[in-house]
Amino acid sequence: MARYTGPRTKKSRRYGVPLFGSHKALERRNYPPGMHGDKGRRKQSEYAIALGEKQKLRLMYGLLERQFRRYFETSLRRRGITGEILLQLLETRLDNIVFRLGLANSRRAARQMVNHGHVNVNGRRVSIASYNTKIGDVIEVRNNAVSRQLGTRGLNATQITAVPDWLLLDKDNFKGEVKRIPSREEIAPIVNEQLIIELYSR
């Protein structure tokens, strides 16, 4: 499956947030990233700011432009606040649920776990990272040595990270459940999603 494979540290530094889970990328420097960083930062236009918000959200969830636009179009068709629905669609992706449960220490690692067939949903193996989970879905690391080893490694690496209230984790059985769809406040987005909606609506 296609995914972003470019320089991650530079992207995180550019937007000033840990897009890929590591805070190391945000080491403070008095110049922007890139070979011409010493020329300083220019004042951004409204379009550039909105584009930056979209790029941050797209990169954080590991999506390419076509995939991200598809999420926007889906959220546009649904009843409710488009920006919040967009965030909820991204947050309930299977790879993100695996990450939020702490079964992997990054979305990238979670995506790899799913793509390699280490995760079951409601007792059936699902190897599609973008699989849309629903309320009541049970997500479980498959019961074999390799899968459980990956799950153990993820839980050990994320043990100090709290699992969101809208998810339920059973560590002993490497299992989690989607209790409800998260609200915008629970997702606590690093972007202004309204600017993204306005960008695509032009």
VENHU-V712035 format. One record per pair of residues at least 24 apart in sequence whose ideal C-beta (glycine too) atoms are under 10 Angstrom apart, sorted by sequence separation. I is the first residue (numbers start at 0). J is the second residue. D is the distance in Angstrom with one decimal. If there is no record, write none. Layout:
I:J:D
I:J:D
//
This chain:
8:32:7.9
9:33:6.9
12:36:9.2
94:118:8.8
96:120:9.0
117:141:5.5
149:173:9.5
150:174:9.6
163:187:9.6
93:118:6.9
113:138:9.6
116:141:7.4
6:32:8.5
60:86:9.9
117:143:8.3
147:173:6.3
6:33:9.7
9:36:9.7
13:40:9.9
62:89:8.0
93:120:6.8
116:143:10.0
119:146:9.1
146:173:8.1
60:88:9.8
112:140:7.7
117:145:7.2
118:146:7.8
138:166:8.8
56:85:8.3
60:89:5.0
112:141:9.6
116:145:9.9
117:146:4.0
56:86:8.2
59:89:8.4
60:90:8.6
62:92:9.1
115:145:8.9
116:146:8.2
117:147:8.9
137:167:9.3
138:168:9.6
139:169:8.7
142:172:9.0
61:92:9.3
97:128:8.8
115:146:8.8
117:148:9.6
118:149:9.6
134:165:9.2
142:173:8.1
57:89:9.3
60:92:6.9
93:125:6.2
117:149:5.8
118:150:9.1
137:169:9.3
140:172:8.8
141:173:8.6
56:89:7.3
61:94:7.6
93:126:9.4
94:127:9.1
95:128:8.8
117:150:7.6
139:172:7.2
140:173:3.9
60:94:8.4
61:95:9.2
93:127:7.0
94:128:4.0
95:129:9.6
96:130:9.0
112:146:7.9
115:149:8.7
132:166:9.8
139:173:6.1
140:174:7.6
60:95:6.7
92:127:9.5
93:128:6.0
94:129:7.5
96:131:10.0
97:132:9.8
138:173:9.4
139:174:4.3
140:175:9.3
15:51:9.9
18:54:9.1
59:95:9.6
92:128:6.7
93:129:7.2
94:130:8.3
96:132:5.4
102:138:8.0
138:174:7.1
139:175:7.5
14:51:6.4
18:55:6.4
92:129:5.5
93:130:4.0
95:132:8.8
102:139:9.2
103:140:9.6
112:149:5.8
137:174:6.3
138:175:4.9
139:176:9.4
13:51:8.4
14:52:9.0
18:56:9.2
60:98:9.9
92:130:7.1
93:131:7.7
100:138:6.8
102:140:5.9
111:149:8.9
112:150:8.1
137:175:7.4
138:176:7.3
16:55:6.5
18:57:9.5
19:58:7.6
20:59:9.0
91:130:9.3
92:131:6.8
93:132:5.7
99:138:9.8
100:139:9.9
136:175:9.1
137:176:5.2
138:177:7.4
14:54:7.2
15:55:9.1
18:58:4.9
19:59:7.7
89:129:9.7
91:131:6.0
92:132:7.5
96:136:8.1
100:140:9.4
136:176:7.0
137:177:8.2
13:54:8.8
14:55:4.9
18:59:4.9
88:129:9.7
91:132:4.9
97:138:6.6
108:149:8.3
112:153:7.8
135:176:7.1
136:177:4.8
13:55:9.3
16:58:9.8
17:59:8.9
18:60:9.4
19:61:8.4
90:132:9.5
91:133:7.5
96:138:5.5
134:176:9.1
135:177:6.6
16:59:8.0
18:61:9.4
88:131:7.0
91:134:9.2
93:136:8.8
97:140:8.4
132:175:9.9
134:177:5.6
135:178:8.3
10:54:8.1
11:55:9.5
14:58:8.0
61:105:9.5
87:131:10.0
102:146:9.9
108:152:8.9
109:153:8.0
132:176:9.7
133:177:6.6
134:178:7.1
135:179:9.4
10:55:8.7
13:58:9.9
14:59:9.3
61:106:5.6
91:136:8.9
93:138:7.1
108:153:6.9
132:177:5.2
134:179:5.8
60:106:6.6
61:107:6.4
103:149:7.6
134:180:6.5
11:58:8.6
59:106:7.5
102:149:8.0
103:150:8.3
133:180:8.4
10:58:5.8
11:59:9.7
61:109:9.4
102:150:5.2
104:152:8.0
105:153:9.2
108:156:8.9
132:180:9.5
10:59:9.8
61:110:6.2
101:150:9.4
102:151:9.4
103:152:8.5
104:153:5.7
60:110:9.6
100:150:9.5
102:152:9.3
103:153:4.4
104:154:9.3
7:58:8.3
102:153:4.6
103:154:9.3
104:155:8.9
105:156:9.1
101:153:6.2
102:154:6.6
104:156:4.0
105:157:9.4
5:58:9.1
97:150:9.2
100:153:8.6
101:154:5.6
103:156:8.3
104:157:5.3
3:57:8.1
100:154:8.8
101:155:9.4
102:156:10.0
103:157:7.9
119:173:9.9
3:58:6.0
98:153:8.6
101:156:8.1
102:157:8.0
118:173:9.6
119:174:9.0
97:153:8.1
101:157:3.7
104:160:8.5
117:173:9.9
3:60:9.8
4:61:9.9
100:157:8.6
101:158:7.3
120:177:9.7
3:61:6.0
73:131:9.3
99:157:9.6
101:159:9.6
2:61:5.3
3:62:7.8
70:129:9.1
98:157:8.6
101:160:5.9
1:61:9.8
2:62:7.9
3:63:6.9
69:129:9.4
100:160:10.0
101:161:8.9
0:61:9.6
1:62:9.1
2:63:7.1
70:131:10.0
99:160:9.1
101:162:6.1
1:63:5.2
98:160:9.8
99:161:10.0
100:162:6.1
0:63:9.4
66:129:7.2
99:162:6.8
100:163:8.9
1:65:8.5
2:66:9.3
99:163:5.7
1:66:7.8
101:166:9.5
0:66:9.2
99:165:8.8
100:166:6.0
102:168:8.6
61:128:8.1
62:129:8.4
96:163:9.8
99:166:5.9
100:167:9.0
101:168:6.8
60:128:9.9
61:129:9.8
100:168:5.3
102:170:9.5
60:129:9.5
99:168:9.2
100:169:9.5
101:170:8.2
96:166:7.1
100:170:9.3
102:173:6.8
102:174:9.3
90:163:8.9
100:173:9.1
102:175:7.4
91:165:9.4
100:174:8.7
101:175:8.7
90:165:8.9
100:175:4.1
99:175:8.3
100:176:9.3
100:177:9.8
20:98:8.2
97:175:8.2
99:177:9.8
96:175:7.0
96:176:9.7
96:177:6.7
99:181:9.1
20:103:9.8
21:104:9.6
20:104:7.0
21:105:7.8
20:105:4.1
19:105:6.5
20:106:6.9
91:177:7.0
19:106:7.6
20:107:7.7
18:106:9.6
19:107:6.6
20:108:8.7
91:180:6.6
90:180:8.3
91:181:7.9
90:181:5.7
88:180:9.7
87:180:5.5
90:183:9.8
87:181:6.5
86:181:8.2
87:182:8.4
90:185:8.6
84:180:9.5
86:182:9.4
87:183:8.2
90:186:5.3
83:180:9.8
86:183:6.1
89:186:8.5
83:181:9.6
87:185:9.8
90:188:9.1
83:182:7.6
84:183:9.8
86:185:9.8
87:186:7.3
89:188:9.2
7:107:8.7
83:183:4.7
86:186:5.1
82:183:7.8
83:184:9.8
86:187:9.7
86:188:5.6
80:183:8.0
83:186:8.4
85:188:9.5
89:192:9.8
3:107:9.3
86:190:8.9
2:107:8.0
83:188:9.4
82:188:8.8
86:192:5.9
85:192:6.1
2:110:7.1
82:190:9.5
84:192:9.7
2:111:9.8
82:191:8.6
83:192:7.5
86:195:9.7
0:110:8.0
82:192:3.7
83:193:9.8
85:195:7.3
81:192:8.4
82:193:5.3
85:196:7.4
2:114:9.6
80:192:9.2
81:193:8.8
82:194:9.0
0:113:9.7
80:193:9.2
82:195:7.1
0:114:6.4
81:195:9.4
82:196:5.2
85:199:9.6
81:196:5.3
82:197:9.5
80:196:9.2
74:192:9.6
81:199:9.4
81:200:8.9
75:196:8.3
74:196:8.4
71:195:7.5
75:199:8.2
71:196:7.6
74:199:9.9
75:200:8.5
0:126:9.7
2:128:8.7
0:127:8.2
71:198:9.4
72:199:8.5
0:128:6.5
67:195:9.1
71:199:5.2
0:129:8.0
59:188:9.0
71:200:9.3
59:189:6.9
59:190:8.3
68:199:7.2
56:188:7.2
67:199:9.4
55:188:9.2
56:189:7.7
57:190:9.7
55:189:6.2
56:190:4.9
55:190:5.1
56:191:9.8
52:188:9.4
54:190:9.2
55:191:9.7
56:192:7.2
20:157:10.0
52:189:9.1
53:190:7.8
52:190:4.4
57:195:9.1
51:190:8.7
52:191:5.5
53:192:9.2
56:195:6.5
51:191:10.0
52:192:7.4
55:195:9.3
49:190:9.9
52:193:8.9
53:194:7.8
54:195:9.6
49:191:8.4
52:194:4.7
53:195:4.7
48:191:8.6
51:194:8.8
52:195:5.4
53:196:9.6
49:193:9.2
50:194:8.9
51:195:9.9
52:196:10.0
49:194:4.2
50:195:9.0
52:197:9.7
53:198:5.8
48:194:6.7
49:195:6.7
52:198:7.7
53:199:7.8
49:196:9.3
51:198:9.9
46:194:9.8
49:197:6.3
50:198:6.5
45:194:8.4
49:198:4.1
48:198:9.4
49:199:9.2
46:197:9.9
45:197:9.1
46:198:7.5
49:201:9.0
45:198:9.6
46:201:8.6
18:189:8.2
17:189:8.7
16:189:4.9
15:189:9.4
16:190:8.7
14:189:8.4
14:190:9.2
//
